[in-house]
Amino acid sequence: MRIKIIILIFLSLLLFTNAFAQNKTNPTDFIKYSEQIFDALDKVEAVFLNTDSTERDAKKSILELDIALKKYDRLGKAFWKDKLPYAIRKSIVSARIDYDMLLMTKETKYLDQANKETTLARDNFNKYKTINKK
């Protein structure tokens, strides 16, 4: 009877370990999603820098950024416990908020802040890519 219980415990531990391993995020996924987000950030910045752009263009580019940011949700909460990915995401979200503020207030200080946050996110992203080279 004890042997059966030990075997059941051992098998259940194997199943939980396997399930946990499947939820781990591959750094290449983070890199791929981040590159898509940086492309969307570039579009948003270009729209706000172009004097011929309309408010509709700005909202559309921000929507594209939001769609790209949704891909980060696929990585899972455990992934954001690492400092570098968390810092990258935080800077990107801050830039996103600054673009919203720029859209509402038309104050150029928000464009400068968004550019600083984007630059910080890119710098941290380049560090992350260097660390996780394959």
C-alpha positions as CSV (number, residue, x, y, z in Angstrom):
1,M,0.0,0.0,0.0
2,R,2.8,2.4,0.9
3,I,4.5,1.6,-2.4
4,K,1.4,2.5,-4.3
5,I,1.1,5.8,-2.5
6,I,4.8,6.6,-3.2
7,I,4.3,5.8,-6.9
8,L,1.2,8.0,-7.1
9,I,3.0,10.9,-5.4
10,F,6.0,10.4,-7.8
11,L,3.8,10.3,-10.9
12,S,1.8,13.4,-9.8
13,L,5.1,15.3,-9.2
14,L,6.2,14.3,-12.7
15,L,3.0,15.7,-14.1
16,F,3.2,18.9,-12.2
17,T,6.8,19.4,-13.2
18,N,6.0,18.8,-16.8
19,A,3.1,21.3,-16.7
20,F,5.3,23.9,-15.1
21,A,8.0,23.4,-17.7
22,Q,5.5,23.9,-20.5
23,N,4.5,27.3,-19.0
24,K,8.0,28.6,-19.2
25,T,8.5,31.3,-21.7
26,N,11.1,31.0,-24.4
27,P,13.2,34.2,-24.6
28,T,12.8,34.1,-28.4
29,D,9.1,34.7,-27.9
30,F,9.7,37.8,-25.8
31,I,12.2,39.0,-28.3
32,K,9.8,38.5,-31.2
33,Y,6.9,40.2,-29.4
34,S,9.1,43.1,-28.3
35,E,10.3,43.7,-31.8
36,Q,6.7,43.9,-33.0
37,I,6.0,46.3,-30.2
38,F,8.9,48.5,-31.1
39,D,7.7,48.6,-34.7
40,A,4.3,49.7,-33.5
41,L,6.0,52.4,-31.3
42,D,7.9,53.6,-34.3
43,K,4.6,54.0,-36.2
44,V,3.1,56.0,-33.3
45,E,6.1,58.2,-33.1
46,A,6.0,58.9,-36.8
47,V,2.4,59.8,-36.7
48,F,2.9,62.3,-33.9
49,L,5.9,63.8,-35.6
50,N,4.1,64.2,-38.9
51,T,2.3,67.5,-39.0
52,D,-0.1,66.2,-41.7
53,S,-1.4,63.4,-39.4
54,T,-4.9,63.6,-38.1
55,E,-6.2,62.6,-34.7
56,R,-7.7,59.6,-36.4
57,D,-4.3,58.5,-37.6
58,A,-2.9,58.9,-34.1
59,K,-5.7,56.8,-32.5
60,K,-5.2,54.1,-35.2
61,S,-1.5,53.9,-34.5
62,I,-2.1,53.7,-30.8
63,L,-4.6,50.9,-31.4
64,E,-1.9,49.0,-33.4
65,L,0.4,49.5,-30.4
66,D,-2.3,48.1,-28.0
67,I,-2.7,45.1,-30.2
68,A,1.0,44.4,-30.2
69,L,1.1,44.9,-26.4
70,K,-1.6,42.2,-26.0
71,K,0.9,39.7,-27.1
72,Y,2.9,40.3,-23.9
73,D,-0.1,38.9,-22.0
74,R,0.6,35.5,-23.6
75,L,3.9,35.4,-21.8
76,G,2.3,34.8,-18.4
77,K,2.7,36.5,-15.1
78,A,5.7,34.5,-14.0
79,F,7.8,35.9,-16.8
80,W,7.5,39.5,-15.5
81,K,9.3,38.6,-12.3
82,D,12.6,39.0,-14.1
83,K,13.9,42.6,-13.7
84,L,14.9,43.3,-17.3
85,P,11.7,42.2,-19.1
86,Y,9.7,44.0,-16.4
87,A,11.7,47.2,-17.0
88,I,11.2,46.9,-20.7
89,R,7.5,46.4,-20.3
90,K,7.2,49.3,-17.8
91,S,9.0,51.7,-20.2
92,I,6.8,50.7,-23.1
93,V,3.6,51.1,-21.1
94,S,4.8,54.5,-19.9
95,A,5.5,55.6,-23.4
96,R,2.0,54.4,-24.4
97,I,0.5,56.5,-21.6
98,D,2.6,59.5,-22.7
99,Y,1.2,59.2,-26.2
100,D,-2.3,59.1,-24.8
101,M,-1.6,62.3,-22.8
102,L,-0.1,63.9,-25.9
103,L,-3.3,63.0,-27.9
104,M,-5.5,64.6,-25.2
105,T,-3.5,67.7,-24.3
106,K,-1.4,68.4,-27.4
107,E,1.5,69.3,-25.1
108,T,4.9,68.3,-26.7
109,K,6.4,67.5,-23.3
110,Y,4.6,64.2,-23.5
111,L,6.2,63.4,-26.9
112,D,9.7,64.0,-25.3
113,Q,8.8,61.8,-22.3
114,A,7.5,59.1,-24.7
115,N,10.7,59.2,-26.7
116,K,12.8,58.9,-23.5
117,E,10.8,55.9,-22.3
118,T,11.1,54.3,-25.7
119,T,14.8,54.8,-25.8
120,L,15.1,53.3,-22.3
121,A,13.0,50.3,-23.3
122,R,15.2,49.8,-26.4
123,D,18.4,50.0,-24.4
124,N,17.1,47.4,-21.9
125,F,15.9,45.3,-24.8
126,N,19.3,45.3,-26.4
127,K,20.8,44.2,-23.0
128,Y,18.2,41.4,-22.9
129,K,19.0,40.2,-26.4
130,T,22.7,40.2,-25.6
131,I,22.2,38.2,-22.5
132,N,19.9,35.7,-24.2
133,K,21.8,35.1,-27.4
134,K,21.7,31.6,-28.8
